[in-house]
């Protein structure tokens, strides 16, 4: 459960990263680098906290019931 909370806060912090604008020296073209796109299997990192929390509750529940 602690890991789910850590993932939520880490994902939220990574999402707040601002885009970076760089200029190509050869062409003078501006490029925008999106630094806030942190995902695993196309799912944002902060949303992975929910399946992890559900798995933790399931494991703790099974352990408590002795299944």
C-alpha positions, 0 to 999 in steps of 0.5 A: 500500500505504501508503494501505491502512495509513492507511485501516486506522488511520483507520477503526479510530480513527474506530470508537473514537469514543464515542456522544454523548447529547443532550437535546432542550430541547422534549421532554426526550427523550434522543437518542443520536448514533452517531459511530462509524458511518463507512462507504462504500457500507455497508462500514466504512472500516477494511475498505476497506483490503483491496480497496485493498491487493489493487488495489495488489498487482495494479498492482505485480505487473503493473508488475513483470511488464511486462504 
